Amino acid sequence: MQPARRKFLAGTAALAAGATVTSRVAAGDNVDDSRLGRTPHTRFSVNLEMWWRKLPFLQRIDEAARLGFTAMEFWPWQGKDIAAIAAACQKHKIEVTQFTAWGFRPGLNDPKNHGRFVEAIEAGCKVAQQLNCRMMCVVGGDDIRGMTQAQMHENIIAGLRKGAPVAEKHGITLILEAMNIRVDHKGHCLYGSEPTLRILKAVGSRHVKMLADLYHLQITEGDLCGHLRENIDQIAYIQIADHPGRNEPGTGEIHYPRVLRQLHDLSYRGWVGLECVPRKTELEAARAVNRADQW
């Protein structure tokens, strides 16, 4: 290699390294740890089923507050001390953004379960009121032998039409989540934006909207910014994780600074749930989340 060329390449590498350091600082790596969750553009809600999994549930709320998060989400409410959760959230001024009112089984896609579904929504609404929470997640269900996907989707519509008046009575929004079947939920009956939106439009209630989990949607269909632009009026809640790995932003193929900016440009000011598994530590994951919201 000629000396002049070697000198030029060395200088270029040094400039690149310096730019990387500068961009990392500009991207929020110098944010105090106690304020990592208080990001400049996006309101993040940390998922306490995936973060601090080795700790008792109430201690996870303490840890979320320690990193500056102002909201949290979780999965089923059954088996949890709701009064204690409410007290801990009040102590730390943390909001509960959503929890799961109806999971995979028994399936909402089977009419025989619709009576139980309505009862579960009624019970969930009472829990939501205790937690001052305004949204509850519902899931369509796994494939049923002998039923077509179209039939199962019609059954979901019928079930949601029965549950919607209950949610409306309590001022709660049900958020329907589509999964992916390529990686995590093979055999699930609802995946992708198009069928989810078709169901929501058929239900026709402002108290039944979409939970857009961008991890699942990236695997199923991609073009996240395009789908957000087209469907934002039907989306009440967002969740994120990178792919592959379902870890925090910056660990996979999704350029989350671009996606989060798109949400902001669309005037979305709702919550973004961090339903991701910290790859190493929760502190590092929180720093990555903070960086993703800097632009």
JOKAWO-V189877 format. One record per backbone hydrogen bond with DSSP energy under -0.5 kcal/mol. CO is the residue of the C=O (numbers start at 1). NH is the residue of the N-H. E is the energy in kcal/mol with one decimal. If there is no record, write none. Layout:
# JOKAWO-V189877
CO/NH/E ; CO/NH/E
This chain:
# JOKAWO-V189877
2/6/-2.5 ; 3/7/-2.5 ; 4/8/-2.2 ; 5/9/-2.6 ; 6/10/-2.2 ; 7/11/-2.1 ; 8/12/-2.3 ; 9/13/-2.5 ; 10/14/-2.1 ; 11/15/-2.2 ; 12/16/-2.5 ; 13/17/-2.5 ; 14/18/-2.4 ; 15/19/-2.6 ; 16/20/-2.2 ; 17/21/-2.2 ; 18/22/-2.6 ; 19/23/-2.9 ; 20/24/-2.3 ; 21/25/-2.2 ; 22/26/-2.8 ; 23/27/-1.8 ; 24/29/-1.9 ; 25/28/-1.6 ; 25/30/-0.6 ; 28/31/-1.7 ; 32/35/-2.4 ; 33/36/-1.2 ; 35/38/-1.3 ; 37/39/-1.2 ; 42/44/-0.8 ; 43/272/-2.4 ; 45/274/-3.2 ; 46/48/-0.7 ; 46/73/-1.9 ; 47/50/-1.0 ; 47/51/-1.7 ; 52/55/-1.7 ; 56/59/-0.6 ; 56/60/-1.2 ; 57/60/-0.6 ; 57/61/-1.0 ; 58/62/-1.3 ; 59/63/-2.2 ; 60/64/-2.4 ; 61/65/-2.2 ; 62/66/-1.9 ; 63/67/-1.3 ; 64/69/-2.2 ; 65/68/-1.6 ; 67/37/-2.6 ; 70/95/-2.6 ; 71/46/-1.9 ; 72/97/-2.3 ; 72/98/-0.5 ; 73/48/-2.4 ; 75/100/-1.1 ; 77/80/-1.8 ; 80/82/-1.4 ; 81/85/-2.3 ; 82/86/-2.8 ; 83/87/-2.1 ; 84/88/-2.5 ; 85/89/-2.6 ; 86/90/-2.1 ; 87/91/-2.4 ; 88/92/-2.1 ; 89/93/-0.9 ; 89/94/-2.5 ; 95/72/-2.8 ; 95/97/-0.7 ; 98/74/-1.6 ; 99/101/-0.5 ; 99/137/-3.0 ; 100/77/-0.7 ; 102/139/-1.4 ; 104/142/-0.7 ; 107/110/-1.3 ; 110/113/-2.3 ; 111/114/-1.7 ; 113/117/-2.2 ; 114/118/-2.2 ; 115/119/-1.9 ; 116/120/-2.4 ; 117/121/-2.4 ; 118/122/-2.2 ; 119/123/-2.4 ; 120/124/-2.8 ; 121/125/-2.4 ; 122/126/-1.4 ; 123/127/-1.7 ; 124/128/-2.8 ; 125/129/-2.0 ; 126/130/-1.5 ; 127/131/-1.7 ; 128/132/-0.5 ; 128/133/-2.8 ; 129/132/-0.7 ; 131/96/-0.6 ; 134/173/-2.4 ; 135/99/-0.8 ; 136/175/-2.8 ; 137/101/-2.6 ; 137/102/-1.5 ; 138/177/-1.9 ; 139/108/-0.5 ; 140/108/-0.6 ; 140/109/-1.3 ; 141/189/-2.4 ; 143/145/-0.5 ; 144/147/-2.1 ; 148/152/-2.3 ; 149/153/-2.5 ; 150/154/-2.1 ; 151/155/-1.9 ; 152/156/-1.9 ; 153/157/-2.2 ; 154/158/-2.2 ; 155/159/-2.4 ; 156/160/-2.7 ; 157/161/-2.2 ; 158/162/-1.1 ; 159/163/-1.9 ; 160/164/-2.6 ; 161/165/-0.6 ; 163/167/-2.1 ; 164/168/-2.8 ; 165/169/-2.1 ; 166/170/-1.3 ; 167/171/-0.6 ; 167/172/-3.0 ; 168/171/-1.0 ; 172/174/-0.5 ; 173/136/-2.1 ; 174/176/-0.6 ; 174/209/-2.7 ; 175/138/-2.3 ; 176/211/-2.5 ; 177/140/-0.6 ; 179/192/-0.6 ; 180/185/-1.8 ; 185/188/-1.9 ; 187/143/-4.1 ; 190/179/-2.4 ; 192/196/-1.0 ; 193/197/-2.9 ; 194/198/-2.0 ; 195/199/-2.0 ; 196/200/-2.3 ; 197/201/-2.6 ; 198/202/-1.7 ; 199/203/-2.2 ; 200/204/-2.5 ; 205/208/-1.5 ; 207/174/-3.2 ; 209/176/-2.9 ; 210/212/-0.7 ; 210/236/-2.2 ; 210/237/-1.4 ; 211/178/-0.7 ; 211/213/-1.1 ; 212/214/-0.9 ; 212/239/-2.1 ; 213/217/-2.4 ; 214/218/-2.0 ; 215/219/-1.7 ; 216/220/-2.1 ; 217/221/-3.1 ; 217/222/-2.0 ; 223/227/-2.4 ; 224/228/-2.4 ; 225/229/-2.3 ; 226/230/-1.9 ; 227/231/-2.0 ; 228/232/-1.4 ; 231/234/-2.3 ; 231/235/-0.5 ; 232/235/-1.0 ; 234/210/-2.8 ; 234/236/-0.6 ; 237/212/-2.7 ; 238/273/-3.6 ; 239/214/-2.9 ; 240/275/-0.5 ; 242/246/-1.2 ; 243/253/-3.5 ; 246/277/-2.9 ; 247/242/-3.4 ; 248/251/-1.3 ; 254/250/-0.5 ; 254/256/-1.5 ; 255/258/-0.8 ; 255/259/-1.6 ; 256/260/-3.3 ; 257/261/-1.7 ; 258/262/-2.0 ; 259/263/-2.1 ; 260/264/-2.1 ; 261/265/-2.8 ; 262/266/-1.6 ; 263/268/-2.4 ; 264/267/-1.7 ; 267/269/-0.6 ; 270/43/-0.6 ; 271/238/-1.5 ; 271/273/-0.5 ; 272/45/-2.4 ; 273/240/-2.6 ; 273/275/-1.4 ; 274/47/-1.3 ; 274/276/-1.7 ; 276/278/-0.6 ; 281/285/-2.1 ; 282/286/-2.6 ; 283/287/-2.0 ; 284/288/-2.1 ; 285/289/-2.4 ; 286/290/-2.3 ; 287/291/-2.3 ; 288/292/-2.1 ; 289/293/-0.8 ; 290/293/-0.8 ; 291/294/-1.8 ; 293/295/-0.5
